[in-house]
């Protein structure tokens, strides 16, 4: 996420960090500091992020066994996906991601 903070064309609109509230608060503070105390709200539910029409893309930093699920859901929601490698836990998940993106 820190790399995206330096990209003027890719403002961070949501901070979502699974269930770790300490990590969530720390990253929210980093984003708000970068944007001059702009209130970028945290979000615990990935589905709520995907439902937002003002979110164009997601950056996924999840455990390997969650990346495939989140990637497919993001593709189905029409979001661009940036994920850490490996993007899938196994070949079947990778294929499901490719198929979801193609659809």
LINGI-V692994 format. One record per residue. PSI is psi in whole degrees, -180 to 180 (NA if undefined). BURIAL is I if it has 9 or more other C-alpha atoms within 8 Angstrom, else O. D_CENTER is the distance of its C-alpha to the mean C-alpha in whole Angstrom. Layout:
PSI | BURIAL | D_CENTER
PSI | BURIAL | D_CENTER
This chain:
-33 | O | 9
-34 | O | 13
-37 | O | 13
-24 | I | 12
-25 | I | 14
1 | O | 17
107 | O | 16
-26 | O | 18
4 | O | 16
67 | O | 13
145 | O | 13
120 | I | 10
-16 | O | 10
148 | I | 8
121 | I | 8
122 | I | 7
56 | I | 9
-132 | O | 10
-1 | O | 14
96 | O | 15
-30 | O | 16
-46 | O | 18
-42 | O | 15
-47 | I | 13
-40 | I | 16
-46 | O | 16
-35 | I | 13
-42 | I | 14
-41 | O | 17
-45 | O | 16
-47 | I | 14
-36 | I | 17
-44 | I | 20
-38 | O | 18
17 | O | 19
48 | O | 22
23 | O | 21
140 | O | 19
89 | O | 18
110 | I | 14
146 | O | 14
163 | I | 12
132 | I | 11
-19 | O | 11
117 | O | 11
-36 | O | 8
-36 | O | 11
-36 | O | 11
-46 | I | 8
-29 | I | 9
-14 | O | 13
124 | O | 12
-18 | O | 14
0 | O | 13
117 | I | 10
-29 | O | 10
157 | O | 7
145 | I | 3
119 | O | 4
121 | I | 4
79 | O | 7
165 | O | 9
151 | O | 13
-40 | I | 14
-7 | I | 15
-18 | I | 12
-43 | I | 10
-45 | I | 13
-50 | I | 12
-37 | I | 9
-44 | I | 9
-46 | I | 12
-41 | I | 11
-42 | I | 9
-42 | I | 12
-29 | I | 14
0 | O | 12
21 | O | 13
147 | I | 10
152 | I | 10
130 | I | 8
120 | O | 8
153 | I | 8
155 | O | 10
148 | O | 14
141 | O | 15
-20 | I | 13
155 | I | 15
-27 | I | 17
176 | O | 20
-41 | O | 22
-41 | O | 21
-41 | I | 18
-42 | I | 18
-42 | O | 20
-39 | I | 18
-47 | I | 15
-43 | O | 18
-40 | O | 19
-41 | I | 17
-41 | I | 16
-38 | O | 19
NA | O | 20
